[in-house]
Amino acid sequence: MTTLQDYLIDTAALLHDQSNLFTSAFQLNRFINEARDQVAMDSGCLRVLAAGQAPFGSIAQAGTAVPGGAVPGQPPTSGFQTIPGQEYYPYAFANQYVVRQNAGIRGVGDVCNVAVSWGGAIRPVQNWMPWDELQAYARSYNIGVFSYPFVWSNTGSGENGKIWLWPAPSTVTEMEWDCLCLPKPLYTNDDYEAIPTTYARAVKFWAASLAFEASNREARAQRMQQRYLETGITAAGASERTRTPDFYTDWTSW
Protein backbone atom coordinates (compact mmCIF):
# COMPACT_ATOMS: atom_id res chain seq x y z
CA MET A 1 0.00 0.00 0.00
CA THR A 2 1.31 3.44 -0.91
CA THR A 3 1.73 5.83 2.03
CA LEU A 4 1.68 9.61 2.23
CA GLN A 5 5.44 9.60 2.75
CA ASP A 6 5.89 7.65 -0.49
CA TYR A 7 3.90 10.29 -2.36
CA LEU A 8 5.81 13.17 -0.73
CA ILE A 9 9.21 11.68 -1.54
CA ASP A 10 8.36 10.77 -5.14
CA THR A 11 6.69 14.10 -5.92
CA ALA A 12 9.51 16.13 -4.38
CA ALA A 13 11.99 14.15 -6.49
CA LEU A 14 10.10 15.08 -9.67
CA LEU A 15 10.25 18.72 -8.58
CA HIS A 16 13.99 18.47 -7.73
CA ASP A 17 12.99 19.89 -4.36
CA GLN A 18 13.65 17.14 -1.82
CA SER A 19 14.18 19.73 0.93
CA ASN A 20 10.83 21.41 0.22
CA LEU A 21 12.47 24.79 -0.31
CA PHE A 22 10.11 25.92 -3.10
CA THR A 23 6.98 23.93 -2.24
CA SER A 24 6.27 23.31 1.43
CA ALA A 25 5.41 19.83 2.63
CA PHE A 26 1.99 21.12 3.71
CA GLN A 27 1.23 22.48 0.24
CA LEU A 28 2.62 19.36 -1.40
CA ASN A 29 0.28 17.28 0.75
CA ARG A 30 -2.66 19.32 -0.56
CA PHE A 31 -1.51 18.82 -4.15
CA ILE A 32 -1.19 15.08 -3.54
CA ASN A 33 -4.72 14.77 -2.17
CA GLU A 34 -6.06 16.77 -5.10
CA ALA A 35 -4.15 14.46 -7.45
CA ARG A 36 -5.61 11.40 -5.73
CA ASP A 37 -9.12 12.75 -6.37
CA GLN A 38 -8.15 13.32 -10.01
CA VAL A 39 -6.90 9.74 -10.38
CA ALA A 40 -10.09 8.35 -8.84
CA MET A 41 -12.30 10.47 -11.13
CA ASP A 42 -10.33 9.78 -14.32
CA SER A 43 -9.80 6.05 -13.81
CA GLY A 44 -12.88 4.95 -11.87
CA CYS A 45 -10.54 2.72 -9.86
CA LEU A 46 -12.64 3.11 -6.69
CA ARG A 47 -15.73 1.32 -7.97
CA VAL A 48 -17.85 0.18 -5.05
CA LEU A 49 -21.25 -1.48 -4.73
CA ALA A 50 -23.66 0.08 -2.24
CA ALA A 51 -25.67 -3.05 -1.55
CA GLY A 52 -28.89 -3.79 0.25
CA GLN A 53 -30.27 -6.87 1.92
CA ALA A 54 -32.14 -9.16 -0.46
CA PRO A 55 -35.77 -9.72 0.58
CA PHE A 56 -35.43 -13.49 0.39
CA GLY A 57 -33.12 -13.48 3.40
CA SER A 58 -29.54 -13.60 2.14
CA ILE A 59 -27.33 -10.62 2.81
CA ALA A 60 -25.89 -8.70 -0.10
CA GLN A 61 -23.68 -6.44 1.98
CA ALA A 62 -20.03 -7.35 2.28
CA GLY A 63 -19.28 -9.00 5.59
CA THR A 64 -16.15 -8.65 7.68
CA ALA A 65 -14.92 -12.13 6.93
CA VAL A 66 -16.58 -13.26 3.71
CA PRO A 67 -16.50 -10.59 1.00
CA GLY A 68 -19.90 -10.22 -0.58
CA GLY A 69 -21.68 -12.63 1.69
CA ALA A 70 -23.08 -13.18 5.16
CA VAL A 71 -20.76 -13.85 8.06
CA PRO A 72 -21.55 -17.13 9.87
CA GLY A 73 -23.06 -16.45 13.27
CA GLN A 74 -23.65 -12.78 12.47
CA PRO A 75 -27.22 -11.61 11.77
CA PRO A 76 -27.91 -9.59 8.62
CA THR A 77 -27.72 -5.82 9.08
CA SER A 78 -30.20 -3.25 7.87
CA GLY A 79 -29.68 -2.89 4.18
CA PHE A 80 -29.55 -0.16 1.59
CA GLN A 81 -33.24 0.42 0.91
CA THR A 82 -35.78 2.68 -0.75
CA ILE A 83 -38.04 4.98 1.23
CA PRO A 84 -41.76 4.69 0.38
CA GLY A 85 -42.89 7.70 -1.64
CA GLN A 86 -39.34 9.07 -1.94
CA GLU A 87 -38.37 9.59 -5.58
CA TYR A 88 -34.90 11.16 -5.23
CA TYR A 89 -31.86 10.17 -3.18
CA PRO A 90 -28.65 12.21 -2.82
CA TYR A 91 -25.43 10.37 -3.57
CA ALA A 92 -24.63 10.97 0.10
CA PHE A 93 -27.51 8.60 0.94
CA ALA A 94 -25.16 5.76 -0.01
CA ASN A 95 -22.12 7.14 1.81
CA GLN A 96 -22.80 5.44 5.13
CA TYR A 97 -22.80 2.09 3.35
CA VAL A 98 -19.77 2.51 1.11
CA VAL A 99 -17.73 4.17 3.87
CA ARG A 100 -18.60 1.49 6.40
CA GLN A 101 -17.78 -1.36 4.03
CA ASN A 102 -14.66 0.05 2.36
CA ALA A 103 -11.66 1.56 4.13
CA GLY A 104 -10.27 4.81 2.76
CA ILE A 105 -13.46 5.82 0.89
CA ARG A 106 -14.75 9.39 1.39
CA GLY A 107 -18.00 9.10 -0.50
CA VAL A 108 -19.80 8.62 -3.80
CA GLY A 109 -18.78 10.81 -6.74
CA ASP A 110 -20.88 9.19 -9.48
CA VAL A 111 -23.27 6.28 -10.01
CA CYS A 112 -22.98 3.88 -12.96
CA ASN A 113 -26.21 1.93 -12.57
CA VAL A 114 -29.03 1.27 -10.14
CA ALA A 115 -30.88 -1.97 -9.30
CA VAL A 116 -34.03 -2.11 -7.20
CA SER A 117 -35.71 -5.23 -5.85
CA TRP A 118 -39.18 -6.01 -7.12
CA GLY A 119 -39.77 -8.50 -4.34
CA GLY A 120 -38.87 -12.14 -4.09
CA ALA A 121 -35.66 -12.99 -5.87
CA ILE A 122 -36.01 -10.34 -8.61
CA ARG A 123 -33.72 -7.29 -8.54
CA PRO A 124 -33.55 -5.87 -12.08
CA VAL A 125 -31.15 -3.14 -13.15
CA GLN A 126 -33.17 -0.02 -13.86
CA ASN A 127 -33.38 1.60 -17.28
CA TRP A 128 -31.55 4.95 -17.36
CA MET A 129 -33.24 8.02 -18.79
CA PRO A 130 -31.77 11.51 -19.23
CA TRP A 131 -33.20 13.90 -16.67
CA ASP A 132 -34.92 16.10 -19.28
CA GLU A 133 -36.78 13.09 -20.68
CA LEU A 134 -37.68 11.75 -17.24
CA GLN A 135 -39.11 15.16 -16.38
CA ALA A 136 -41.04 15.47 -19.64
CA TYR A 137 -42.33 11.93 -20.16
CA ALA A 138 -42.38 10.22 -16.75
CA ARG A 139 -42.68 12.73 -13.90
CA SER A 140 -45.47 14.56 -15.72
CA TYR A 141 -47.64 11.60 -14.64
CA ASN A 142 -46.09 11.35 -11.21
CA ILE A 143 -49.07 12.36 -9.08
CA GLY A 144 -50.27 9.28 -7.27
CA VAL A 145 -48.03 6.95 -9.26
CA PHE A 146 -46.30 4.51 -6.91
CA SER A 147 -44.96 1.07 -7.67
CA TYR A 148 -41.65 -0.74 -8.06
CA PRO A 149 -39.27 1.65 -9.86
CA PHE A 150 -38.00 0.65 -13.29
CA VAL A 151 -36.36 3.89 -14.49
CA TRP A 152 -33.63 6.00 -12.93
CA SER A 153 -31.98 9.28 -13.74
CA ASN A 154 -29.46 11.57 -12.10
CA THR A 155 -29.03 15.29 -11.62
CA GLY A 156 -26.28 17.39 -10.15
CA SER A 157 -22.55 16.80 -10.43
CA GLY A 158 -19.94 15.03 -8.36
CA GLU A 159 -20.64 14.47 -4.69
CA ASN A 160 -23.71 16.74 -4.88
CA GLY A 161 -25.50 14.49 -7.38
CA LYS A 162 -28.92 12.90 -6.86
CA ILE A 163 -30.56 9.68 -8.04
CA TRP A 164 -34.18 9.85 -9.20
CA LEU A 165 -36.40 6.75 -9.30
CA TRP A 166 -39.61 6.42 -11.29
CA PRO A 167 -42.19 5.54 -10.37
CA ALA A 168 -41.60 6.40 -6.74
CA PRO A 169 -41.30 3.23 -4.66
CA SER A 170 -44.46 2.21 -2.85
CA THR A 171 -42.68 0.10 -0.24
CA VAL A 172 -39.35 -0.44 1.48
CA THR A 173 -37.25 -2.57 -0.82
CA GLU A 174 -33.51 -3.13 -1.19
CA MET A 175 -31.36 -1.27 -3.69
CA GLU A 176 -27.90 -1.62 -5.18
CA TRP A 177 -25.94 1.30 -6.62
CA ASP A 178 -22.81 0.71 -8.67
CA CYS A 179 -20.77 3.68 -7.46
CA LEU A 180 -17.58 5.46 -8.43
CA CYS A 181 -16.11 6.79 -5.21
CA LEU A 182 -13.55 9.31 -4.04
CA PRO A 183 -10.78 8.63 -1.50
CA LYS A 184 -10.36 10.08 1.96
CA PRO A 185 -7.50 12.58 2.21
CA LEU A 186 -4.15 11.36 3.48
CA TYR A 187 -2.73 13.35 6.39
CA THR A 188 -0.42 10.79 7.99
CA ASN A 189 1.32 7.57 7.01
CA ASP A 190 -1.25 5.67 9.08
CA ASP A 191 -4.15 6.76 6.85
CA TYR A 192 -5.32 3.95 4.58
CA GLU A 193 -4.78 4.43 0.84
CA ALA A 194 -7.76 3.02 -1.04
CA ILE A 195 -6.34 3.75 -4.49
CA PRO A 196 -4.76 0.56 -5.91
CA THR A 197 -1.01 0.61 -6.33
CA THR A 198 -1.25 0.35 -10.13
CA TYR A 199 -3.12 3.67 -10.23
CA ALA A 200 -1.30 5.24 -7.29
CA ARG A 201 1.78 5.47 -9.50
CA ALA A 202 0.10 8.28 -11.45
CA VAL A 203 -0.58 10.47 -8.40
CA LYS A 204 2.91 11.98 -8.17
CA PHE A 205 2.80 13.21 -11.77
CA TRP A 206 -0.45 15.16 -11.35
CA ALA A 207 0.72 16.54 -7.99
CA ALA A 208 4.00 17.63 -9.59
CA SER A 209 2.09 19.31 -12.44
CA LEU A 210 0.11 21.34 -9.90
CA ALA A 211 3.33 22.40 -8.17
CA PHE A 212 4.95 23.40 -11.48
CA GLU A 213 1.86 25.40 -12.43
CA ALA A 214 1.99 27.18 -9.08
CA SER A 215 5.52 28.34 -9.89
CA ASN A 216 4.64 29.33 -13.49
CA ARG A 217 6.67 26.52 -15.06
CA GLU A 218 4.03 25.63 -17.63
CA ALA A 219 6.21 23.46 -19.90
CA ARG A 220 7.21 21.21 -17.03
CA ALA A 221 3.63 21.10 -15.81
CA GLN A 222 2.49 19.92 -19.23
CA ARG A 223 5.21 17.26 -19.28
CA MET A 224 4.01 15.96 -15.89
CA GLN A 225 0.44 15.87 -17.16
CA GLN A 226 1.59 13.83 -20.15
CA ARG A 227 3.36 11.39 -17.84
CA TYR A 228 0.19 11.22 -15.78
CA LEU A 229 -1.85 10.20 -18.83
CA GLU A 230 0.76 7.65 -19.93
CA THR A 231 0.88 6.09 -16.47
CA GLY A 232 -2.91 5.96 -16.28
CA ILE A 233 -3.11 4.13 -19.60
CA THR A 234 -0.51 1.64 -18.39
CA ALA A 235 -2.39 1.14 -15.13
CA ALA A 236 -5.65 0.45 -16.97
CA GLY A 237 -3.92 -2.16 -19.13
CA ALA A 238 -2.39 -3.79 -16.06
CA SER A 239 -5.78 -3.92 -14.32
CA GLU A 240 -8.00 -5.08 -17.18
CA ARG A 241 -6.49 -8.39 -18.23
CA THR A 242 -8.18 -10.86 -20.53
CA ARG A 243 -11.61 -12.00 -19.46
CA THR A 244 -13.23 -15.07 -21.03
CA PRO A 245 -17.02 -14.84 -20.69
CA ASP A 246 -17.58 -18.53 -21.29
CA PHE A 247 -15.18 -21.25 -22.34
CA TYR A 248 -17.94 -23.56 -23.55
CA THR A 249 -20.80 -21.62 -25.17
CA ASP A 250 -21.04 -18.33 -26.99
CA TRP A 251 -23.63 -16.73 -24.76
CA THR A 252 -22.49 -13.24 -25.84
CA SER A 253 -24.63 -13.66 -28.99
CA TRP A 254 -27.83 -14.10 -26.98
N, C-alpha and C positions, 0 to 999 in steps of 0.2 A: 504494500500500500504506500502510495506517495504521501509524504508529510509536508507540512508548511515549510520546514527547513529545506527540504529538497527543492521546492519551488523557488525559495529565496536565493539559494546558492546558484541554481541553474540560470535564473533570470538575471542575477547580478553579473554572472559570467558573460552572458550575451551583451550586456551593457558595458562590459569592461570596467565595472564599478564594484568590485568585490568589497570595498570598504564603505560603500554607501555614501560616498562623498557628494554625488550629484543627485541621487534619488534616495531619500531616507528609507529605512527599513519599514517604517509605518506606511509611507506612501506606496512602497513596493508591494506591501501586503494588500493594500486596497486594489492595486492594479491586478494582482494575482486573483483575488476573489471576483473581480469583474471579468477577468479572462475565463475563469471556471464557469461562470454563468454563460459566457459566449460559447464555450465548448459544448455545454449541455444543450443550449438552444440550437446550435448548428448541427450537432450530430444526433441528437435524440438518444444519447447513450444512457440516460436515466429514465428508461421506460418502465413504468410500474403499474400494476393492476390494483385499482381500488376495488376490492371484492366484497360482496355481501354473503350472507348465509343462505344457501339454497333452501327452499321451502320444504323439500322432501327430507331434510334432517341432516345431510352432510354439510360440513363446514367448508366454505370456499376461501376463507381467509387463511393466510399463511400462518402456520403455527410456529412455536419456538423450537421445535425439534424436527418436525417433518414439513419441509417447504411445500406449501400448497395444499396441505391436508390437515385433518384434525390430529391433535396430540392425544395419545392414549391416556385415559384417566383425567383428561381436562375437558370440562363441558364447553360446548360452543359458545362464543361470545356474541353479543349483539352485532348484527351485520350492517352493511352499507345498504340503506333502504330508502325507498321513496316515502314521501309524506303525502297522505291523501289530500287531493285538491291543490297541491303545490306543483305549478308547472315549470318554475325555473329554480336552478340550484347554482350558487356561485362555485367556482372551482375550489374555493376554500372549504366548501362543504366536504370535500374528499380529503382535506389535509390531515385531519385527525387519524384517518386510516392509513394513508401512505406514510406519514411520519412515524406512526406507531410501529408499522411493520417493516420499515426500511431505515436503517441507520444512515445518517448524513444527508437526509432529504429535507429540504426546506418547505416545499409545497409544490402544487400543480401549476405548470406554466402553459399547458395545452392539453387537449383531449383528442385522441385519435378516433375512438368509437365508443359507443354506449350500448350495453345490453341490459334489458329489464325482464325480470321473470314474469311470465304469464300464468303462473301457478303450476303446480305439479313439477314435472321435470323439464319444462319448456322455458328456456331463457334466450329468446332470439336477439340477435344484434339489430338495433334499430336502423331504419333508413335515415340517412342524413338529408336535410333540406336546407338550402341557403336561407338565412333569416328573412330576407325580403319576401321570398316565396312562402315561407311558413306564416308570416304575418298576413299576406294577401289571400292565401288559399286555405289555410288551416285555422288560424286563430280567429278569422272572421266568423267562424261558426263555433266559437269556443264557449259561449254561454251555455252552461248546463251540460256540456259534453265531458263525461268522465268515463274512463275505461282503462284497459291496459295500454300504455303508450306503445306506439310503433314508429314514431318519427321523432328525431331529435335535431336540434340546431344549436348554434352557439353565437353569442354576441360578446363584445368586449375584446380585450387584447391582453395577452400575458396572464399574470396572476389575478387580474381583475375580471377575467372572463366569466361567462355564465353559460350553463347548459339549460336548454329549454326542451321540455318533453310535451308531445301532443299525441293523443289527448291527455289531459291532466290525469294522473293516476287516481283511481277511485279507492285504492286500498294500500296498505303497507305491503310492499313487495321488494325483494332484494334486487340490487343493481350491481353492475360491474362497469367501471370506466377504465379504458385503456389510456393511461396518462403519460405525458412527457413532463418530467419533473425538473426542478432546479435544486442545486446543492446548498447545504448550509455553509455559511462562511467559515473559513479556517482562521482561527486566531492563535492557536497553539499547536504544538506537535502532537498533542493528545486528541485533537479533534479528528473525527473519522472522515476520511476522504471517500465519498461515494462514487466519484468518477473513476471508471476502470483505468488501469494503468496504460492500456493501449491508447486511450484518448487523453490521459493526463499528460502525455508527452507533448501535446500541442499547447498546453497552457502557458508555458514559459515564453513561447513566441508571441502570443497575443499580448501578454503582460509587457514584454519588452517593446512591442510596437507602441503601446500606450505611453511608456516611459520616453521613447524617442520622440513621439509627437509632442509630449509635454516640454521637451527641450528644443523644439523646432528643427529636429533632424528628420525631415520628411522622407528622404531617400532611404534611410536606414529603417524607418518605420514601415515603409512599403515592403522592404526586403523581409522584415520579420513577419508581416502579414502573408507574404507569399510562402514563407516556410510554414506558417500556421496552416495554410490550405493544403500544402503538400503533405504535412504530417497527418492532417485529418483524413485525407484520401487513403493514406497508408493504413491508418488505424481502422477505417471502415473495411478495407480489404482483409485485414488481419482478423476482424471480428465476424465477418460474414462469409464463412467458408461454405463449401459445397453442401447443399441440402438435397437429399433424394426423397421426394414425396412418397414414393412407393416403389419398392424393388420388384413387385410382382404384377401389378395391374396399372394401367394408365388411367387413373381416376381423374387426372387433370383435364381430360376431355369431356367429363360429365357436364 
